[in-house]
Amino acid sequence: MLCLMLLAGCGPSEHRSYQPELGAMPVQPLTEYVVGIHPLHNPQRLMELYGPIIDYLNSNIPDAHFKLEASRNYEEFEKKLYAGRFSFAMPNPYQTIKSVEHGYLIFGKMGDDADFRGIILIRRDSGIKVVKDLKGRAIAYPAATALAATLMPQYYLHTHGINVNRDVDNRYVGSQESSIMNVVRGDVAAAATWPLPWRTFSAEHPDLAMQLESKWETASLPNNGWVVRADISKVHADKFAAVLFSLNKTVEGRAILAKLPVSNFEAASNDTYRPVREFLDKFSISVRPIE
């Protein structure tokens, strides 16, 4: 009887074959894209202004991860850009054109082309009245290849009677803020920059900005470009562009743009920068070689 009872207790459930429990599928790491912005500001300030754009991209493109990388100066940025370090980048128009030779495609640009012009600052107490008063004096610029803040002001000086290779002491000081501060301190007679960093400097240092005068300004050209490395996934490149170009259509996006400040980013192509190529050809012939 005992044996029968024991056998009866062994139902089908006791003899089921072992079935291992399957865990969750491993999470695949997101593809990371490095985004570079040319030195509009010092690295800390650049992160403060453009970091929110990267956060916005990451929030709206969950299947990729974007990381902002600042550069100490124009030389460092250009080395990274031309070596293909950046997946996406916002170079100045000269660098935008050059990047095409290094495996990048132009897909966008900053709006507000009227703002892409050079301005020349002097101290209000300098006694400088006309362009020729700069002869024999020092002038600060961010970098030799900064388009709005160097090449365009140097072309302006050239067309107003200054031989920039002989008549003035050109000092390339690394950033827009450094250029401005050089004239604030009186280390140079004039400083070249462009409207965006000048507005930022004026808002953050009104007491120092009051000591300066924006004495001359140049004509304008198409604004800073956006480029993508040609081997980047077209799906992610298209998503990046769509989010970037729609920033001005949301409250959060407009708040981000207002801090730059710029009204929008927009689509662009090689043809967009034809006026820049024409200017560079003219500059190279009449003023100095760019490289």
C-alpha positions in Angstrom: 0.0 0.0 0.0 2.8 2.4 0.9 4.5 1.8 -2.5 1.2 2.5 -4.3 0.7 5.8 -2.4 4.2 6.9 -3.3 3.7 6.1 -7.0 0.4 8.0 -7.0 2.1 11.1 -5.7 4.4 11.2 -8.7 2.2 13.2 -11.1 3.3 14.5 -14.5 4.6 17.7 -13.0 7.3 15.8 -11.2 8.8 14.6 -14.5 8.8 17.7 -16.6 12.2 18.3 -18.3 14.3 21.2 -17.1 13.6 24.5 -19.0 16.2 27.2 -18.3 14.8 30.7 -17.7 16.0 33.2 -20.4 17.2 36.6 -19.1 16.6 39.9 -20.8 18.5 40.4 -24.1 21.7 42.4 -23.4 21.3 46.2 -24.2 23.3 47.3 -27.2 25.4 50.4 -26.5 24.2 53.5 -28.4 26.4 54.7 -31.2 28.2 57.8 -30.0 28.8 60.8 -32.2 31.3 63.5 -31.3 30.1 67.1 -32.1 32.6 69.9 -32.6 31.9 73.6 -32.5 34.7 76.0 -33.7 36.0 78.3 -31.0 33.3 81.0 -30.9 34.0 81.2 -27.2 36.5 79.8 -24.7 35.8 76.1 -23.9 33.9 76.6 -20.7 31.6 79.2 -22.3 31.1 77.1 -25.4 30.0 74.2 -23.3 27.5 76.4 -21.4 26.0 77.7 -24.6 26.0 74.7 -26.9 25.7 71.9 -24.3 21.9 72.4 -24.1 21.7 71.8 -27.9 23.5 68.5 -27.4 21.1 67.6 -24.5 18.2 68.4 -26.8 19.5 66.2 -29.5 20.0 63.3 -27.1 16.4 63.8 -25.8 14.9 63.7 -29.3 17.1 61.0 -30.9 17.1 58.2 -28.3 18.8 55.7 -30.6 22.1 57.6 -30.6 24.2 59.5 -28.2 25.9 62.9 -29.0 28.8 64.3 -27.1 30.1 67.9 -27.4 33.8 68.4 -27.6 35.3 71.9 -27.3 38.7 73.0 -28.5 41.2 75.4 -26.9 41.8 77.4 -30.1 41.3 77.5 -33.8 44.4 75.5 -34.6 43.4 72.6 -32.4 39.8 72.6 -33.8 41.1 72.5 -37.3 43.5 69.6 -36.6 40.6 67.6 -35.2 38.2 68.5 -38.0 40.6 67.7 -40.8 41.6 64.5 -39.1 38.0 63.4 -39.1 37.7 63.5 -35.3 34.2 65.0 -35.3 31.1 63.1 -36.5 29.2 66.4 -36.8 30.7 69.9 -36.6 29.9 73.6 -36.9 33.0 75.2 -38.5 33.3 78.8 -39.7 32.6 79.2 -43.4 36.3 78.9 -44.4 36.6 75.7 -42.4 33.3 74.5 -43.8 34.6 74.7 -47.3 38.0 73.1 -46.4 36.2 70.2 -44.5 34.8 69.0 -47.8 38.3 68.1 -48.8 38.6 66.0 -45.7 35.6 63.7 -46.0 32.7 65.9 -44.8 29.4 66.9 -46.4 27.8 70.3 -45.9 24.1 70.0 -44.7 23.3 73.1 -42.8 24.3 76.5 -41.4 23.5 79.2 -38.8 20.8 81.6 -39.8 21.1 85.4 -39.6 23.7 85.9 -42.3 23.6 89.7 -41.7 25.4 88.9 -38.4 28.3 87.2 -40.2 30.5 90.2 -40.7 33.7 91.5 -39.1 33.8 94.4 -36.6 36.9 96.3 -35.5 36.9 97.6 -31.9 39.0 100.4 -30.5 39.2 102.0 -27.1 37.1 105.2 -26.8 40.1 107.0 -25.4 42.5 105.8 -28.2 42.3 109.0 -30.3 42.0 106.8 -33.5 39.7 108.5 -36.0 40.4 107.0 -39.4 41.6 103.6 -40.6 45.1 105.0 -41.5 45.6 105.9 -37.9 46.2 102.1 -37.3 49.5 102.2 -39.3 52.4 101.1 -37.2 50.0 99.8 -34.5 49.1 96.3 -33.2 45.8 94.6 -34.0 44.4 91.5 -32.3 42.5 88.7 -34.1 41.3 85.3 -32.9 43.2 83.3 -35.5 44.7 83.6 -39.0 41.8 81.6 -40.5 38.9 83.1 -38.6 36.8 84.4 -41.5 34.5 87.0 -40.0 36.8 88.1 -37.3 40.1 88.1 -39.2 40.0 87.7 -43.0 37.1 90.0 -43.5 38.5 92.8 -41.3 41.9 92.4 -42.9 40.3 92.8 -46.3 38.5 95.9 -45.1 41.8 97.4 -43.9 43.3 96.5 -47.3 40.5 98.4 -49.1 41.0 101.4 -46.8 44.7 101.9 -47.4 46.4 99.5 -45.0 48.9 96.9 -46.1 48.3 94.2 -43.5 51.6 92.5 -44.2 53.7 95.6 -43.7 51.8 98.4 -42.0 50.4 96.8 -38.9 51.5 94.2 -36.2 49.0 91.3 -36.6 48.5 89.3 -33.4 46.6 86.1 -33.5 45.5 85.5 -29.9 43.5 82.3 -30.0 39.9 83.2 -29.3 37.2 85.9 -29.7 37.4 86.8 -25.9 41.1 87.1 -26.0 41.0 89.4 -29.0 38.5 91.7 -27.3 40.4 91.7 -24.0 43.6 92.6 -25.7 42.1 96.0 -26.7 40.4 96.4 -23.4 43.8 96.2 -21.6 45.4 98.5 -24.2 47.8 95.8 -25.4 46.8 96.5 -29.0 45.3 99.5 -30.7 42.4 97.6 -32.2 40.7 94.2 -32.0 38.8 92.3 -34.7 35.8 90.1 -33.8 32.2 89.6 -35.0 28.8 90.5 -33.6 27.9 87.4 -31.6 30.9 87.3 -29.2 30.8 91.1 -29.0 27.2 91.0 -27.9 27.9 88.2 -25.4 30.9 90.2 -24.0 28.9 93.4 -23.8 26.1 91.6 -21.9 28.4 89.9 -19.4 31.0 92.7 -19.0 29.1 96.0 -19.6 31.7 98.0 -17.6 34.5 96.8 -19.9 32.4 97.0 -23.1 31.7 100.7 -22.3 35.4 101.4 -22.7 35.3 100.2 -26.3 33.7 101.4 -29.5 32.8 99.3 -32.6 34.5 101.6 -35.0 34.2 99.8 -38.4 32.3 96.8 -39.8 32.6 94.8 -43.0 30.0 93.5 -45.4 28.4 90.1 -44.6 28.8 86.5 -46.0 26.9 83.2 -45.4 27.1 82.2 -41.7 28.9 79.3 -40.0 28.2 75.9 -41.5 27.1 72.5 -40.3 28.9 69.4 -41.7 28.7 65.7 -41.2 31.4 63.1 -41.9 30.5 61.2 -45.0 30.6 57.8 -43.4 28.0 58.6 -40.7 24.7 56.8 -40.8 22.3 58.6 -43.1 19.5 57.8 -40.7 21.2 59.5 -37.8 22.5 62.4 -40.0 18.9 63.1 -41.2 17.5 62.9 -37.6 20.3 65.3 -36.4 19.4 67.8 -39.1 15.7 67.5 -38.5 16.0 68.2 -34.8 18.6 71.0 -35.3 16.5 72.8 -38.0 13.3 72.6 -35.8 14.8 74.2 -32.7 13.1 77.5 -33.4 9.7 75.7 -33.5 9.5 74.8 -29.8 9.6 76.9 -26.7 12.5 75.0 -25.3 14.4 75.2 -28.6 13.9 79.0 -28.9 15.1 79.5 -25.4 18.3 77.6 -26.3 18.8 79.6 -29.5 18.2 82.9 -27.7 21.3 82.3 -25.5 23.6 81.9 -28.4 22.1 84.2 -29.8 20.8 83.0 -33.2 17.3 82.8 -34.5 17.6 79.4 -36.2 19.7 76.8 -38.0 18.8 76.0 -41.6 19.6 73.7 -44.5 22.6 74.5 -46.7 24.8 72.9 -49.4 28.0 73.5 -51.3 26.3 76.1 -53.4 25.3 78.1 -50.3 29.0 78.9 -49.8 29.9 80.1 -53.3 30.1 83.7 -52.1 32.6 82.6 -49.5 34.8 80.8 -52.1 34.7 84.0 -54.2 35.7 86.1 -51.3 38.6 83.7 -50.3 39.9 83.8 -53.9 39.8 87.6 -53.9 41.5 87.8 -50.4 44.3 85.3 -51.4 45.1 87.3 -54.5 44.9 90.8 -53.1 45.8 90.6 -49.3 47.8 87.5 -48.3 47.8 83.7 -48.7 45.4 82.1 -46.3 47.6 79.0 -45.6 
